[in-house]
Amino acid sequence: MSQFKKYQGVIPAFYACYDGKGAIDPQRVEALTRYLIDKGVTGLYVGGSSGECIYQSVAERKLVLEHVMKAAGGHVTVIAHVACNNTADSQELAAHAQSLGVDAIAAIPPIYFKLPEASIAKYWNDISAAAPDTDFIIYNIPQLAGVALTLPLLREMKKNPRVVGVKNSSMPVYDISLFRNEGAIVFNGPDEQFVSGLLAGAIGGIGGTYASMPELFLNARQRVLTGDVEGACQVQDAICRIIEGLCSGKCNMYAMIKEVLRQQGGPDIGDVRAPLAGLTEADKAVAARCAADIEAAKQRFC
């Protein structure tokens, strides 16, 4: 598994970065990239749910990735989520990602229409074929995609030598063991079970709240690595309470996180894109409490 060392660790899911008019802001993309690298994360997952990919055009998604890669400068692993709800656009994003030198591409299954597994496999393999020199990671998020990765589908995909692993965002931790037993590396997806996922054999984690509190996730992982499972579980408990706060506002969770980043002195990356619910004045007080809780947990554990 040494060839997969670059995928170990804490990999924040990158947020959409908009200007005051709601357009992609390249300078803010680069600022967030540098901010996270300075925090010590091991990689970035670009263009996924946290990046509001389904609300962005192909051109916008290319623009984001270009400026992440520019700012990253090869200092961290970059995984580009390239799935669109049609094969041609997904292939265009995959080829573009490979041309920029990303470490891997990833894709959810097609959404809306319920497709048979043979069609899903063809969709993924067609995307992979557009980036033949790049690792491919299956993104399993059944609660949003409407279809779950099964062992027969994973076995079919493993016939493709570029398929190396699974970003597993299903809630059962047992899925991590199942997919590992098929020879796939697995990334833990649900942030609320980061420690459990690592203990179940996940190589690392990719998560939507990591960027708001990277220090806590890095600390929890280090405790797991050193055998301090009880301490890691205490950090996880604090993380879960913070996530509850991030989800308690009137706005979308990512709008809340962006406000938390601002209140922490991090980069201003704008709001979320409609139809996601944007930040309200009342949400700013919630964000202040979340930022305070994050700081208190950092003081306690880090």
N, C-alpha and C positions, 0 to 999 in steps of 0.2 A: 504493500500500500504506500510505499515511500514516494511513488510518482504522484500521489494525491496529497502530499504534504501541504501544497499551496491552498488547498481547500479547508484546512483545519482552522478552527478558531471562531471568532465573532465577526460576522459579516452583516452589517446593517443593510436593510432594504432602503434604497435611496429615495428621497422624497422629491416630488415635483417642485420645481423652483420657478415661480412666476414673478413678473414685475407688477407694478401697480395697476396695469390694465388687464392682467390675466394672461399675458403672453409668456412663453418660455424666456427666461432671462439667463443667457450664457454666463454672465459674470457671477450671478448667484449660484448657478450650478457649480462653477469652479470654487467658489467660496465654501460651499457645503462640503465638497470633495476634500479640500485642504483641511477643513475643520475636523472631519472624521479621521483623516489620516493622522493628524496631530494627536488625536485621542488614543491612538494605538490599535485601532481595529485592523483586522488582517485582510479584509476585502470589502467589496461593495457589490450589491446586487441591484442592477440598474434596470428600470423599465417594468417593474412588477406592479402589484396591487398598490403598494405604498407610493409608487411613482405615478399613480393615476393613469396607467397606460391605456385603459379602455376609453379614456376621454381625450386622447391625443392622436394627432395624425401621424402617419409614417414619417413625414418630414420633421415633425417636432421630436419624435422619439430618436431619430438620427441625430438631431442637433444636441439633445441632452447627452447622448452617449459620446459624441465627439468631444464635448467639453469636459465630461468626466475623465475620459482617457487623457486629454491634454493636461488636466490638473494632476491626475494620478501619477503620470510620468513613470509607470512601471513599478511604483513603490508598493502597491497592494494588488491582490487578485481582483479581477473584475469579471463578473458574470452578467451577461446581458440577457434579459428576458425579451424574446423576440416574437412571441405569439400574437397574432391578430386573428380575427374570426374568419379569415380566409387564407388559403395556402399561399397565394402569390405575394401578398403583402408580407407575410411571415418570412418567406424566402428572401424577399428584398432586404428585410431587416437582418436576417441571418448573414447574408453575404456582406452586408455593410459592416456588421459587427466583426466578422472575420477580417475584413480589410483593415480594421483599426487595431487588430491584435488582441482582442479580448481573450481571456483564459477559457471561457466556456460560454455557450448559449443555453438558454432554458426556454421551456414552453409549457403552458397549460394545455389541456385538450380543448378542442373547439367547444364553444358554449352555445346555448339556445337549443339547437336541434340535438336530439339524443341520437348519437351515432353508434353503430356497432364497433366493437373493439378493432376489427380489421381496418375500418376507416380511420380510427384514431391513430393506429400504428402507421398507416400510410401517411397521414398528415405529419406526424412527428418525423418519420424517415425522410419525407420530402423536404422538410425544413432542414434536417441535418445534412442532406445532400447538397444544399445550397451553401453550406459551410463545412466542406468535407475534411478540413484540417483542424477543426475545433471540437473540443469536448462538448457533449450534449447532456443536459440535465433535465429529467422529467420533473415537472412541477405538479405535485399531487395536492389539490385543494378542493376536495369533493363538495364541501359546504357552499362553495361559490361557483365552481365549474359545473356542478350537477352530475358529475360522473367521477367514480373513484378508480384509482389505479388498482388493478388486480394482479395476482401472481401470474396468471397466463399472459396478460398483456405485458408485464415486465419481462417475462421470459422471452416473449417475441421481440421486444425492443432490445434485449441484451444480445440478440444476433447481430445488431449493428455495433461494430467495434468502437464507434465514437460515443456510444451511450455509456456514461460512467456512473451515473448516480441519480438520486431522487431528492428533490426538495420536498420534504414531507410535512404538509400542513394539516393533515388529518389529525384529529384529537387522540385516537388510540395510540399510546406509546408502543404497543405491541407491533404496530405496523413497521416501526423502525427495525425491529428484530427480523420480521418477515422479509423485508427488502434487503437487509444486510445478508441474510442467508442465501439470497440469490446472486450475491457477488457485487451488489451495488453499494457505493458509498452513499450515506444518507445524511442530509442536513435536517436538523430539527427546525420545524416551522413555528408551531405555537409558542409564543414567548412565555406564556404561563407555565410551560413544562420544559423550559430550557435545561434545567438540571436533570430532570427525569430522562429527557432525550439523550443527553450525554451519557448518562449511566446505562442507557439501553443500547449504546453503541454508535450514536450519531457522531460523525467526524467533526461537526461544528454546528453552528446555528445561523440561520438567516431569518431576521425578524424585523417587524415594522416599528417596534418601539425602541430598538437598540440605540438609535441615534440620539434619543432624548436622555439616555442614561448609559452610555457605553461602558463607563467605569464599573457599574454594577455587574453587567454581564461578563466583562473581562475578569472581574474578581471572582464571580461564581465559577467560571470555567477553571481558573487557577486553583481554586479550592478543590474542585473535582480531581484535577490532575495530581494534586498533592495528597489526596486521600481524606481531605477534610469534608466529608459528605455532610455532616451535621451543620457545619458552617455554611456550606453551599446552599443547603436547604433554607437556612435562615435568610440568606441573601435573596433566594428565590421568593420566599414569603414577602419580603419587602417589595420586590419587583411586582408581584401580583397585586399588592395593595395600591401601588402607584398606577398600575394599568387600570384598575377599577376607577381611579380618579380621572385618568385620561379619557375614559369612556363615559364620564358622568355629566358632561356638558350638553348644551343644546346643539352644538356643532358636531361635525364629523370628527372622529378621533385624530385624523391627520391635521386638521385645522388647529386642534388643541395642541398637538405636539409642536407644530410650527410656532405657536405662541409661547410655549414652554422654552423652546430654543431661544427665542428673542429675549425672554426674561432671564435666561441663563447667561446672556451676553454672547450667544452664538449668532450665526448669520441670520439676517432677515430674508426668508425665502418666499414671502408672500402668503397668500391664503390657498384654499383648495378651489378646484374648478367645478362649476355647476354641472350636474345637479347635486353634487355633494353640498352639504350644509356648511356654510362659512361661519367664521368666528363672529360671536356677538359680544357686546360689552360685558354681559353677565359672565361669559366664558372666561374673560380675562382674570377674574378673581379665582375661578377654578384652576386656571393654569398657574396662577401664583402659588396656590396651595400645593399643586403637583410639583412645581419647581422646588418649593421648600422641602417637600417630602424626599425628593431626589437628593437634595443637598444633605439632609439629615442622614439618609442611608449611606451616602458616600462618606460622611464623617464617621459613621459607626463602623463601616466594614472595610473601607479602602485605605 
